[in-house]
Amino acid sequence: MKLQQLKYLLAIVDNGLNITAAADRLYTSQPGVSKQLKLLEEELGLQLFTRKGKSLGGITAAGQQVIDRARVIMQEVENIRSLASDYYHEEEGTLSIATTHTQARYVLPDVIREFRKRYPRVSLNLHQGTSEQIADMVAANEIDFAIATGSHDLFADLLLVPSYRWDRKILVPNEHNLARLDRKPTLHDLAKFPLVTYVFSFGGQSSLKKAFANKGLEPDVVFTARDADVIKTYVRMGLGVGIVASMAEDCDDKKDLTAIEADGLFPRSTTWIGFRKDAVMRRYMLDFVQLFAPHITSDQLEQTRHARSQDDIDGLFASADLPLRGGCSEDMPIAAARKVVGA
């Protein structure tokens, strides 16, 4: 049995059992892939796929078990390669991150700016999407880190490190009635107006809707978007009252929008950074984690590096005093240049 055969096997599965597509992705010939698959089946004495003429029709029960083990083997092969590369190219490589628009637009620029200063030879790939889309990228093994809020059930294969907390803010045009209140608005106040906020998750009830429901209220959500800047656009149009993450408040918004604190009205949220349980962490990856979550000590980072379960992570940060992130003029501290463990 050869590693190349396992690689071909997984390529076939990942390309919908289409051998031609698998060959194209591997930059090889279709006959070559078919031959290696036949040799693998002959050596194992197993039929890995059912056939429909010359095409593959499905995966057999035995084939599924072989495929599952092949994925583990190939992941370990990649880990060995990364480990070897780490000794020779500690400051070179790629880092792929999947996150939401709010993180990419309002939180990550300072982190990435500092990271680029330290690691100019590391190529960064930043992917944006909803929690569900980020989970799909994790499942496809396309990224190194995921950065999101909540949705733990979508990321069972990752170890999630709590990074900071945040509340929501209410955005209205400066002349809006809520901007003239001499007190903090209540949920009853908000329920009187059409609302513009983020796209709700497909799984379970959103914390925003649940907060209203707990008061016996039904919010009039007239527009949702994944992009805080899009939400602001429609608030300016007068479509409704905006409810966004506190980080999305920009100082330039003050020209025509009033930001109203909403802490206490909705549950406080925690943003995390996640990585695979079987990942070999490169030095620059560890440094990125510490830049994004500067409250993490070198000792905690070392333990995070060797964590094998979410229980390990939860116990490590059970008593951590996470930063509370706001917006506008607030500056989120970037970790000072520190020696990264394992460097």
GULO-705974 format. One line per field, with one value per residue (C-alpha): residue in one letter; chain; y, z, x. Coordinates in nm, 3 decimals, m for minus. Each point is the difference from the previous one (the first is absolute). Last residue first. Layout:
drenti	(A ...)
guro	(A ...)
yy	(Y ...)
zz	(Z ...)
xx	(X ...)
END
This chain:
drenti	(A G V V K R A A A I P M D E S C G G R L P L D A S A F L G D I D D Q S R A H R T Q E L Q D S T I H P A F L Q V F D L M Y R R M V A D K R F G I W T T S R P F L G D A E I A T L D K K D D C D E A M S A V I G V G L G M R V Y T K I V D A D R A T F V V D P E L G K N A F A K K L S S Q G G F S F V Y T V L P F K A L D H L T P K R D L R A L N H E N P V L I K R D W R Y S P V L L L D A F L D H S G T A I A F D I E N A A V M D A I Q E S T G Q H L N L S V R P Y R K R F E R I V D P L V Y R A Q T H T T A I S L T G E E E H Y Y D S A L S R I N E V E Q M I V R A R D I V Q Q G A A T I G G L S K G K R T F L Q L G L E E E L L K L Q K S V G P Q S T Y L R D A A A T I N L G N D V I A L L Y K L Q Q L K M)
guro	(A A A A A A A A A A A A A A A A A A A A A A A A A A A A A A A A A A A A A A A A A A A A A A A A A A A A A A A A A A A A A A A A A A A A A A A A A A A A A A A A A A A A A A A A A A A A A A A A A A A A A A A A A A A A A A A A A A A A A A A A A A A A A A A A A A A A A A A A A A A A A A A A A A A A A A A A A A A A A A A A A A A A A A A A A A A A A A A A A A A A A A A A A A A A A A A A A A A A A A A A A A A A A A A A A A A A A A A A A A A A A A A A A A A A A A A A A A A A A A A A A A A A A A A A A A A A A A A A A A A A A A A A A A A A A A A A A A A A A A A A A A A A A A A A A A A A A A A A A A A A A A A A A A A A A A A A A A A A A A A A A A A A A A A A A A A A A A A A A A A A A A A)
yy	(2.915 m0.256 0.269 0.335 0.271 0.315 0.307 0.183 m0.149 0.233 0.193 0.075 0.374 0.163 0.306 m0.162 m0.345 m0.217 m0.317 m0.143 m0.178 m0.351 m0.050 m0.367 m0.219 m0.292 0.063 m0.316 m0.208 0.089 m0.078 m0.343 m0.074 0.090 m0.294 m0.076 0.304 0.008 0.347 0.129 m0.102 0.198 0.295 m0.010 0.017 0.284 0.192 0.052 0.347 0.107 m0.189 0.090 0.063 m0.313 m0.214 0.152 m0.082 m0.362 m0.012 0.163 m0.278 m0.272 m0.194 m0.364 m0.051 m0.317 0.175 0.246 0.373 0.251 0.369 0.116 0.288 0.015 0.165 0.189 m0.089 0.277 0.302 0.013 0.188 0.188 0.322 0.249 0.099 0.312 0.021 0.291 0.134 m0.238 m0.287 0.123 m0.132 m0.353 m0.223 m0.352 m0.116 0.036 m0.268 0.130 0.092 0.254 0.176 m0.005 0.071 0.366 0.007 0.057 m0.322 m0.169 0.102 m0.089 m0.358 m0.022 0.113 m0.266 m0.273 m0.328 0.161 0.004 0.220 0.051 m0.147 0.103 m0.146 m0.211 0.072 m0.215 0.124 m0.333 0.008 0.325 m0.148 m0.321 0.196 0.154 m0.324 m0.166 m0.312 m0.326 m0.083 0.208 0.290 0.340 0.251 0.312 0.300 0.251 0.054 0.155 0.209 m0.044 m0.312 0.214 0.197 m0.320 m0.139 0.299 0.313 0.151 0.330 0.366 m0.110 0.227 m0.256 m0.237 0.259 0.006 0.327 m0.144 m0.298 m0.321 m0.266 m0.224 m0.174 m0.364 m0.134 m0.150 m0.256 m0.095 m0.290 m0.331 m0.283 m0.256 m0.342 m0.112 m0.316 0.084 0.326 0.036 m0.079 0.289 0.251 0.286 0.270 m0.053 m0.030 m0.316 m0.078 m0.221 m0.007 m0.215 m0.330 m0.051 m0.038 0.323 0.180 m0.132 0.123 0.347 m0.009 m0.094 0.273 0.251 0.093 0.162 m0.157 0.158 m0.154 0.122 m0.077 m0.016 0.164 0.335 m0.172 0.252 0.308 m0.205 m0.113 0.360 0.102 m0.321 0.073 0.363 m0.098 m0.295 0.166 0.230 m0.130 m0.364 m0.054 0.166 m0.180 m0.342 m0.224 m0.255 0.015 m0.151 0.037 m0.075 m0.074 0.163 0.111 m0.338 m0.128 m0.272 m0.137 0.067 m0.181 m0.328 0.050 0.105 m0.312 m0.219 0.166 m0.053 m0.372 m0.005 0.142 m0.261 m0.283 0.133 0.046 m0.353 m0.135 0.152 m0.114 m0.359 m0.003 0.144 m0.259 m0.284 0.131 0.049 0.345 0.085 m0.023 0.024 0.018 m0.257 m0.182 0.107 m0.118 m0.029 0.136 m0.127 m0.363 m0.178 m0.241 0.267 m0.046 m0.036 0.307 0.207 m0.123 0.090 0.349 0.048 m0.101 0.229 0.296 m0.066 m0.047 0.342 0.174 0.229 0.357 m0.114 0.218 m0.118 m0.363 0.045 0.159 m0.296 m0.248 0.150 m0.156 0.342 0.175 m0.042 m0.377 m0.031 0.227 m0.213 m0.314 0.176 0.108 m0.350 m0.139 0.255 m0.103 m0.344 m0.343)
zz	(1.918 0.213 0.210 m0.171 0.108 0.056 m0.214 0.177 m0.044 m0.180 0.227 m0.135 m0.036 0.081 m0.211 m0.194 0.135 0.307 0.101 0.350 0.075 0.148 0.368 m0.009 0.278 m0.215 m0.259 0.048 0.102 m0.316 m0.214 0.154 m0.019 m0.369 m0.050 m0.104 0.125 m0.083 m0.155 0.249 0.281 m0.158 m0.060 0.361 0.115 m0.240 0.136 m0.192 0.066 m0.341 m0.185 m0.367 0.035 0.212 m0.254 m0.279 0.189 0.031 m0.373 m0.066 0.194 m0.191 0.179 m0.102 m0.025 0.133 0.216 m0.278 0.071 0.148 0.087 0.224 0.031 0.312 0.009 0.278 0.015 m0.120 0.176 0.260 m0.227 m0.266 m0.016 m0.253 m0.313 m0.174 m0.377 m0.239 0.054 0.291 m0.244 m0.063 0.344 m0.106 0.201 m0.135 0.311 0.206 m0.209 m0.186 0.058 m0.250 0.034 m0.322 m0.371 0.046 m0.287 0.253 0.174 m0.339 m0.055 0.358 m0.053 m0.317 0.198 0.263 m0.267 0.058 m0.087 0.143 m0.074 0.144 0.347 0.192 0.339 0.177 0.372 0.301 0.190 m0.038 m0.368 m0.051 0.141 m0.200 m0.324 0.064 0.128 m0.328 0.019 m0.118 m0.312 m0.311 0.154 m0.031 m0.254 0.185 0.084 m0.119 0.229 m0.055 0.305 0.299 0.115 0.065 0.276 0.161 m0.016 0.207 m0.116 0.231 0.146 m0.104 m0.331 m0.293 m0.207 0.032 m0.172 m0.307 m0.103 0.020 m0.216 0.205 0.103 0.302 0.135 0.088 0.267 m0.029 0.155 m0.092 m0.108 0.120 m0.152 m0.193 m0.078 m0.327 m0.120 0.183 m0.193 m0.091 0.355 0.131 m0.191 0.225 m0.162 m0.283 m0.094 m0.182 m0.037 m0.232 m0.296 m0.297 0.182 m0.182 0.336 0.122 m0.315 0.053 0.361 m0.129 m0.230 0.289 0.221 m0.278 m0.241 m0.057 m0.111 0.073 m0.157 0.141 m0.160 0.249 m0.122 0.172 0.338 0.280 m0.182 m0.165 0.342 0.119 m0.296 0.033 0.361 m0.075 m0.294 0.185 0.215 m0.208 m0.357 0.030 0.338 m0.111 m0.336 0.165 0.014 m0.188 0.031 m0.222 0.099 m0.249 0.027 0.099 0.338 0.143 m0.332 0.080 0.334 m0.072 m0.331 0.179 0.223 m0.294 m0.192 0.300 0.044 m0.368 0.035 0.314 m0.200 m0.270 0.254 0.165 m0.338 m0.103 0.314 m0.092 m0.362 0.104 0.222 m0.280 m0.246 0.230 0.003 m0.377 m0.156 m0.293 m0.372 m0.152 m0.378 m0.263 0.020 0.323 0.261 0.380 0.170 0.241 m0.110 0.231 m0.040 0.143 m0.267 m0.278 0.115 0.010 m0.343 m0.148 0.154 m0.135 m0.350 0.006 0.105 m0.281 m0.255 0.096 m0.047 0.244 0.121 0.333 m0.048 m0.358 0.108 0.262 m0.259 m0.232 0.283 0.096 0.333 0.110 m0.017 0.368 m0.028 m0.303 0.159 0.313 m0.197 m0.199 0.320 0.142 m0.316 0.020 0.359 m0.135 0.096)
xx	(1.013 m0.183 m0.158 m0.026 0.238 m0.197 m0.051 m0.279 m0.342 m0.237 m0.229 m0.349 m0.034 m0.332 m0.073 m0.284 m0.085 m0.023 0.182 m0.012 0.328 m0.025 0.078 0.098 m0.140 m0.112 0.274 0.208 m0.299 m0.188 0.305 0.058 m0.375 0.015 0.234 0.358 0.186 0.373 0.016 m0.253 0.235 0.284 m0.231 m0.112 0.363 0.076 m0.295 m0.323 m0.142 0.132 m0.276 0.044 0.372 0.041 m0.181 0.211 0.319 m0.104 m0.059 0.339 0.169 m0.177 m0.270 m0.031 m0.373 m0.165 m0.260 m0.072 0.000 m0.244 0.002 m0.281 m0.243 m0.215 m0.342 m0.178 m0.367 m0.235 m0.147 0.277 0.237 m0.194 0.204 m0.133 0.189 m0.134 0.036 0.054 0.350 0.053 0.052 0.354 0.098 m0.096 m0.232 0.045 0.188 m0.320 m0.169 m0.304 m0.364 m0.132 m0.335 m0.200 m0.029 0.092 0.248 0.278 m0.105 0.016 0.360 0.093 m0.121 0.210 0.305 m0.075 0.015 m0.187 m0.332 m0.352 m0.301 m0.348 0.047 m0.315 0.091 m0.266 m0.024 m0.090 0.303 0.183 m0.101 0.191 0.321 m0.059 m0.022 0.341 0.157 m0.099 m0.217 0.152 0.201 m0.051 0.190 m0.163 0.123 0.112 m0.218 m0.257 m0.299 m0.343 m0.094 m0.233 0.185 0.306 m0.174 m0.132 0.354 0.107 0.180 0.264 m0.117 m0.038 m0.150 0.082 0.191 m0.296 m0.221 0.226 0.171 0.351 m0.096 m0.010 0.252 m0.051 0.308 0.056 0.231 0.346 0.230 0.358 0.220 m0.143 0.211 m0.204 0.149 m0.154 m0.176 m0.325 m0.028 m0.367 m0.116 0.210 m0.215 0.116 0.214 0.246 0.366 0.108 0.368 0.206 m0.240 m0.105 m0.051 m0.332 m0.178 0.159 m0.111 m0.355 0.009 0.095 m0.303 m0.229 0.145 m0.061 0.276 0.336 0.329 0.340 0.311 0.330 0.337 0.288 0.321 m0.065 m0.028 0.049 m0.123 m0.274 m0.124 m0.020 m0.217 m0.202 m0.090 m0.084 m0.223 m0.163 m0.264 m0.221 m0.024 0.106 m0.166 m0.324 0.003 0.015 0.305 0.208 0.378 0.269 0.365 0.273 0.370 0.326 0.130 0.095 0.129 0.251 m0.114 m0.366 0.023 0.064 m0.304 m0.213 0.101 m0.071 m0.340 m0.078 0.077 m0.214 m0.290 0.064 m0.021 m0.316 m0.166 0.101 m0.163 m0.335 0.038 0.073 m0.309 m0.212 0.130 m0.101 m0.357 0.010 0.020 m0.224 m0.064 0.348 m0.008 0.106 m0.332 m0.159 0.248 m0.006 0.307 0.267 m0.008 0.239 0.290 0.229 0.265 m0.257 m0.190 0.318 0.112 m0.342 0.014 0.352 m0.112 m0.302 0.217 0.249 m0.278 m0.142 0.332 0.182 m0.025 m0.149 m0.308 m0.034 0.033 m0.271 m0.230 0.056 m0.057 m0.336 m0.095 m0.135 0.333 0.090 m0.047 0.228 0.259 m0.009 0.084 0.272 0.172 m0.035 0.162 0.280 0.066 0.081 m0.131)
END
